[in-house]
Amino acid sequence: MSHLESVNKHQRCCALHERPIGEDEAIQMAHLLKALADPTRLRLLSFITAQGCEQVTARELSETLQITQATVSHHLAKLVETGILTRAQDGKRARYTVVIPAFDQLRTFLDVG
C-alpha cells in the first residue's frame, strides 16, 4: 500500500464527516448530544425509537421503564426542546414521537463506519 493510500484510508476511518462541520452545525449537534448525555433520556429515546412511528405516552414510558411520571415528563421535555421528539396533546395525554429528520441527522453525524 502506498503512503497516499495509507493516508486516505486513515482519513476515512477516523473522520466523522467528509468535511469539518461549521459553527452553527457544531452548536446544534452539541445541544443534541448534551441532551442525550443522560442515561434516563437515552433509555426513553431507545424505547420510543423501538416503537417505530407509533406515538408513546409518558404514562406508558413510566410504567414500562419503571421511572416516575414526573421524571419521565422532565426528560421528555428536554428531548422535545432539542427537537428530537415531538409532543402532541391528545386530551389529557401527551403523545411523543421521534422527529425522523433530527434522528437521521444524529445517525448520519455519528456514522463513522
C-alpha positions as CSV (number, residue, x, y, z in Angstrom):
1,M,0.0,0.0,0.0
2,S,1.4,3.4,-1.0
3,H,1.8,6.2,1.5
4,L,-1.1,8.1,-0.2
5,E,-3.4,5.1,0.1
6,S,-2.5,4.7,3.7
7,V,-3.2,8.4,4.4
8,N,-6.6,8.2,2.6
9,K,-7.6,5.1,4.4
10,H,-6.7,6.7,7.8
11,Q,-8.7,9.8,7.0
12,R,-11.8,7.8,6.0
13,C,-11.8,5.6,9.2
14,C,-11.3,8.5,11.6
15,A,-13.5,11.2,10.1
16,L,-17.0,11.8,11.3
17,H,-17.8,13.7,8.1
18,E,-16.4,14.2,4.7
19,R,-15.8,17.8,5.7
20,P,-15.3,19.7,9.0
21,I,-18.7,20.9,10.3
22,G,-19.4,24.6,10.7
23,E,-20.1,26.6,13.8
24,D,-23.9,26.5,13.5
25,E,-23.9,22.8,12.9
26,A,-21.5,22.2,15.8
27,I,-23.7,24.2,18.2
28,Q,-26.8,22.3,17.1
29,M,-25.1,18.9,17.4
30,A,-23.6,19.8,20.8
31,H,-27.0,20.8,22.1
32,L,-28.5,17.5,20.9
33,L,-25.6,15.4,22.2
34,K,-25.7,17.2,25.6
35,A,-29.4,16.3,25.8
36,L,-28.6,12.7,25.1
37,A,-25.8,12.5,27.6
38,D,-28.2,11.3,30.3
39,P,-28.9,7.6,30.9
40,T,-32.6,8.2,31.5
41,R,-33.0,10.2,28.3
42,L,-31.2,7.5,26.3
43,R,-33.5,4.9,27.8
44,L,-36.6,6.9,26.9
45,L,-35.3,7.6,23.4
46,S,-34.4,4.0,22.9
47,F,-37.9,2.8,23.9
48,I,-39.6,5.4,21.7
49,T,-37.5,4.6,18.7
50,A,-38.2,0.9,19.2
51,Q,-41.9,1.7,18.6
52,G,-41.1,3.0,15.1
53,C,-43.5,5.7,14.1
54,E,-46.0,4.9,16.9
55,Q,-46.8,7.5,19.4
56,V,-46.0,6.8,23.1
57,T,-47.4,8.4,26.2
58,A,-45.5,9.5,29.3
59,R,-47.6,7.0,31.3
60,E,-46.6,4.1,29.0
61,L,-43.0,5.1,29.4
62,S,-43.3,5.5,33.1
63,E,-44.9,2.1,33.6
64,T,-42.7,0.2,31.1
65,L,-39.4,1.6,32.2
66,Q,-40.4,1.9,35.9
67,I,-39.5,5.6,36.1
68,T,-41.7,8.1,37.9
69,Q,-44.0,10.0,35.7
70,A,-42.6,13.4,36.9
71,T,-39.1,12.2,35.9
72,V,-40.3,10.9,32.5
73,S,-42.0,14.3,31.8
74,H,-39.0,16.2,32.8
75,H,-36.7,14.3,30.5
76,L,-39.2,14.2,27.6
77,A,-39.4,18.0,27.8
78,K,-35.6,18.2,27.3
79,L,-35.9,15.8,24.3
80,V,-38.7,17.9,22.8
81,E,-36.7,21.1,23.4
82,T,-33.8,19.7,21.4
83,G,-36.1,18.8,18.5
84,I,-35.6,15.0,18.5
85,L,-39.1,14.3,19.8
86,T,-42.4,16.0,19.1
87,R,-45.2,16.3,21.6
88,A,-48.9,16.2,20.6
89,Q,-51.6,16.8,23.1
90,D,-54.5,14.3,23.0
91,G,-57.0,15.4,25.6
92,K,-55.3,15.0,28.9
93,R,-52.5,12.8,27.5
94,A,-49.4,13.9,25.6
95,R,-48.1,11.7,22.9
96,Y,-44.5,11.6,21.9
97,T,-42.9,10.6,18.6
98,V,-39.4,10.7,17.1
99,V,-38.7,13.6,14.7
100,I,-37.3,11.4,11.8
101,P,-35.1,14.2,10.2
102,A,-33.5,15.1,13.5
103,F,-32.8,11.4,14.3
104,D,-31.4,10.9,10.8
105,Q,-29.1,13.9,11.3
106,L,-27.9,12.4,14.5
107,R,-27.4,9.0,12.9
108,T,-25.5,10.5,10.0
109,F,-23.3,12.6,12.3
110,L,-22.4,9.5,14.4
111,D,-21.9,7.2,11.4
112,V,-18.2,6.6,11.4
113,G,-18.5,3.3,9.5
